[in-house]
Amino acid sequence: MTEEVELQGLRKSTKIYKVEGLQSSSDVYILDSPEVRSVACHPHIVGDELIGYMGMVALDAAKALMELTSIGELERDEIVFEHVLRAAPGYCLHEALRRSGIDFREVWIRPRYRLPSYRSHDEESMKEIEVVYQDFSMIPECRDLVVVKPDTEASGRTAEMALKKIYEEAEKKNSKLRELIVYGFISEYGMRVVEKIALDLGFKKIYFIALGDITALCYNMYDMPLYGPDESYYSEYREIRKLGGVTDYEILEKYASEFIPGADQPGDWSARQKILYTGTGYEPGGIIKHLENSISLISRLWDISRGQEWFMEFHEEAIRRELDQLRIKLNQMKA
């Protein structure tokens, strides 16, 4: 069940919904806005356009957090912002919090899969996560801390690494982890994984601010659709398995004519960005590869979906439009 929450200072086009009934001890919210919908439904939105949209969304998120959580009343040394590199800074929440007058300490960690992990976060690959960069030097001593951690939470496995590391480093400083704020595209599976880890580590209060919906999670533990067929399951078993996430009816109505059933809403978040901070320098994200991968995935989803009784004309129109936009953007990037 979802219920709209009236908050001050948000743009008229932005809405916040409280989510109940998930059998969760956390406070779970969904942030809906035209920019979130555009990013979730249109993988051709990349680079500066993506960051521009996410900056607007983050400003609303910052205002919401100041009302829904305690961070608006805390001192700098009580808030630790954990940057999960390379992709998470693309959510722009750190910049939005500062613009809203909230200061904080910053820490950085870069967990990385040893093997290429595009559309594959299965159990075996969990053994192959390594931390290639970390800097927790700014954790304060002898404090109760609120940790802010934006990221894409699909399987929750990089979150497990990030939270365990910050717990270990906080203990060295005799500080305690009191509250956790998680922000970004979040699957229901990933939310439950993160919640369990956080509770085990001693967090007393957990907030999830999910963009657009609490997503479903595909068989590959990577793709995060709002609803539709699981392409990775079909590729493995040649059977159609339909998935569905959690959102408000009003949001679903807005997405209906734009969302491609089965599509991964965040996509490869690193690859959608023009430039990425690694901890020691900067490197390109990989926009061309993201566009090519998106064309390939959407084409396969079209093949799987056509002829199914639930596949409507507006779904097909959305696919045609997005493939056209992806090809135009790809040609522009290659020119």
N, C-alpha and C positions, 0 to 999 in steps of 0.2 A: 504494500500500500504506500502511496506517495501523497504528500500534502504540501502545498506551496507555503513557504515561509516568507512573511513580509519583513523586508530589511530596508534600512535607510541607505541612500546614496548610490544604489545600483541604477544603471541605465534602464529605461523603460522596456527595452527589448530583452533584458536579462532577468531570468527567474531562478530562484533556488527552491528545491524541493527536499523535504525530509523524507527519508525512506524508512519505513517500518516493516516488521514482519519477516526479516531476514534471519531471525534467530542469531543476532549479533549483539554483543555487548558494547559495540562502538556506536558513535553518532555518525550516521551515514547520510550524505547529502548528494544531490545531483544539481549541477549548474548547467542551465540551458541558455544559449544565446545564438543569434544567427551565425556568429563567427565559429562557435563550436560545431554547429551543424555543417557549415561549409567545409571545415577541415575534416570532419568525420566522414562526409559523404563524397568528397572530391579530392582524390589523391593527386590531382594535377596542381593543387595548391602547395607550393614549395618555396623555399628560399626566403627572400625578403617579404613576400606576401604572407607566407606562413607565420613568420616571426611577428609581422604587423598584427595579424589576427590574434595571435596568442598573447601579445602584449595587451591588447584591449580586454581579452578575457581575464587575464591575470589581475588587471586593475579592479575588476568587479569581484574577483575571488578574494583579493586583499581586503576590500571593504567588507565582504561577507565574513571573513575570518575574524575581523576586528569585533564583530557582533556575536559570532557564534562561539568563539574561543576566548581565551584569556590574553592573547598576545598583545592586544592593544593596551594592556595595563602593565606590561612587564618591562623590566630594564633590559638593556642590551645583553648583559651577561647571563640572562636567564633564557635566551632564545638561541638555539644553534641551528643554522640552516645547512643541511647536508646536500651538497651537490653530487649527484651520481653522474659521472662522466662516461661517455661523451655527450649523451643525448639530452639529459634532463634540464640543463639550463635553457633549452629551447622552449620550455614552458613559461619562461620569463617571470616567474613568481618572485624571485629575489629582487628584481628591478621594481616590480609593482609594490612590494612591501616597503621598500625604501621611499618610493614616491608618495606613499601613504603615511610616511612619518615613523615607520617602525624600523628600528635598528637591530642588529643581531650579529652574532659571531658566525663565521663560515668555516666549514670543513669540506674536504674533497675526497672522493674515492672513485676509482675506476675499476670496477669488476669487469672482466672480459672472458668470454668463452674461448677456450684454446682452439676449438674447431669452429669453422664458420657456422653461425647460428641463425641465418635468415630463415624464418618460418620453421624453426626446429628448436624447441626448448624441452626435449623429452627427458625422461629420467636419467638416461645414461649421460647426457651432456652436462647434467648438474655436477658430475664429478670433475668436469673440465673447466670450471670457473676458477679464474685466478685474479688476484688484485695486482694490477700493473702500476698503479700510482695511488698514493694516499697522503693526506696531510691533515692531521687532527690536532695540530699544535694550538689552535685557537680555542679548544675546549677549556672553559674556565674551571677553576678549582672550587671544590666544596659548594656546589650549587645544585639546586633542583632544576632540571632542564626541560624545556619544551623543544622538541626536535621537529623541524619542518622539512619534509622530504618529498619534493615533487618528482615524479617519474612515471613511466608507463608500467603499470603493474599487470602483467599477463599471468605468468606462472608464479610470480613472487620470489623467484630464486635469486635474482640479483639483490632484491630487497633484503632477503635473509642475510646475505653477505654484508650488505651495507649496515644493517641494524646491529648485527653481532659485533662488527668492528667498532662502531661508535660506542657500544656498551663497554667493550674492553678498554677503549681509550678513556671513557668517562670514569671508569673505576680507578684507573691510574691517577686521576686527578681528584679522587674522592667525591665525585659528582654523581648524582642519581638522575635517571631518566624518568621524568614524571608524566609528560604528555607527548603524544605523537600526532602530527598533522600530515596526512598523505593526500597528494593532489595530482590529478592527471587523468588519463584514460585508465580505467581500473576494471578488471574482470571480477566477477563474483568469486571465482576460484582464487584468484590472486589476493582478493580482499581477505578471504578466510585464512590463507597462508600467512599473510602479513599480520593479521590480528593475533593469531596464535603465537607467532614469534615474538611480537611486541609484548604480549601478556607474560610470556615466559621470561622475558628480559626485565620485567618489573614495571613497565609503563602502567600507570593508573587510569589514564584516559586516552582514548584513541578517536581521532576524527578522520573520516574519509570524505573528500570532496571530489566526486567523479564528474567527468565532463560528458554531458549528454545522456548517459545511461550507465548502469552497472552492466558491463558487457558479458556476453557469453564467451566461452573459450573453446577453440577448436581442438581436435584430436592432436594436432602438432604442438599444443601448449603455447601457441604464438599468436595466431589470428584471433582478432577480437571483434566479431560482428555484433550488431544489434540484434539481428535475426537472420535466418536463412540457412542454406545448406552448408555443411562442413566439407569444404573441398579437399582438405587433407585426409579426412576419413574416406571420402569417395575414392581418392587416388589409391588408398591402401586396400580397400575392401570392395570397391565397385558397388557400394550401397549408399543411398542417400540418407543422411542423418540430419534432421532439421534442428536448429538451435534457436534459443531466444534469450535475450537479456532482460533486464529490469529497468523500466522507465515509467514516466507519467504518460497518460493517454494523450494529453495535449502535445507532448514532445513527439510521440509516435506519429501523430497526425502531421506534424511539420516535416518529419523525416520521410514519410511514405513516398512522396513523389521524387525524392532525391537519392535515397539510400539504395545501394545495390545489394540485394540479398546475399549474405555470406561474405561480404567484403570486410577486410580488416580496417577498422576505423583509424587507428593511429598510423598504420603502415610501419615501415622501418623508420622510426622517428629520427634516428641519426641521419639516414640517407636523405630525408626530406629537407635537411638544413644545408645552407651554403657553406658554412664554416663552423668548426667544432673545436672547443678547447679540450685538450687531452690531459692537462695538468702540467705539462712541460712545454707546450707550444700549441699551435693551431694546425688543423688539417681540413681538407674539404670533406663534405659529408657524403656525397655520392648521388646527386639528384638524377643524373641520367640513368643510372642503374635502377633507382627507385621507380622512375617512370616506366622503364622497360618491364620491370617486375610487375607493376600494377596493371599494365596492358595484358600481360600474360595471365595473371590471376583472374582478372575480370572476364577475359575471353573464356577461360575454363569454367567459371561460374555460369556464364551465359549458356555454354554447352550443357552443363548439368541441369540448369533450371528450365530451359525451354521445353514445353510440353507438359510440365507439371501443373496440376490443377490450381495451385496457389499462385502460379507465375502469371502476373497480369500485364496488360499492355503498357501501363505506366512504368513497370519494372524494366521492360525492354527499352522504352524510351530513355529512361535514366542511364541504362548501359550504353546505348548508342551515343548519347550526349557526352558521357564521361570519356568514352574511348576516343571520340573526336577531340576533346580538350586535351587528353593525355598525348595524343599524337601531335597536335599543334605545339604543345609545350616542349615535347621531345625534339621536334624539328628546330624550334627556337634555340634550345640549349646546344644542339649540335652545330648550328650555323656559325 
